[in-house]
Amino acid sequence: QVQLVESGGGLVQAGGSLRLSCAASGRIFSTYAMGWFRQAPGKEREFLSSITWSGGRTYYADSVKGRFTISRDNAKNTVYLQMNSLKAEDTAIYYCAASNLWGRSRWDRRSDFGSWGQGTQVSVSS
């Protein structure tokens, strides 16, 4: 199993930026892809972005294309989510996730990921 710890959340003004980090440890060699999700109060967990560990192929939800960018640093076992032009509706708990599945066309569903971090709060004021 993989242990994931998110960081970088906080309070930011609308229009500002944040970069979230997800540090992975444990059986990271078995991880094929990493992803970011978020969950706002009263809403279901929403897919945001994912990236393959080898090759760095990226996938984005249509709702965040052009604003959010996922990246990775294999040497540090860390995945990032750069969030720009933040809006009040981006307020949510943001979760990092790891997938052991391989050979998929993309990773964009909650069931694709078996390990999850505890989340980091992002609050955007307007």
Number of C-alpha atoms within 10 A of each C-alpha: 13 19 17 23 18 23 17 15 18 13 14 18 14 17 13 14 17 18 15 22 22 26 17 22 15 10 11 17 11 15 21 20 24 30 30 27 21 21 18 16 9 6 9 9 17 18 23 24 24 30 25 21 23 11 9 16 13 18 20 21 13 10 10 15 12 11 12 20 19 24 20 19 12 11 6 10 15 18 24 23 23 14 18 17 14 22 17 15 12 19 20 22 18 26 26 30 27 29 24 18 14 14 6 8 7 16 25 20 14 16 8 19 20 14 16 21 19 13 22 21 19 22 20 20 16 11
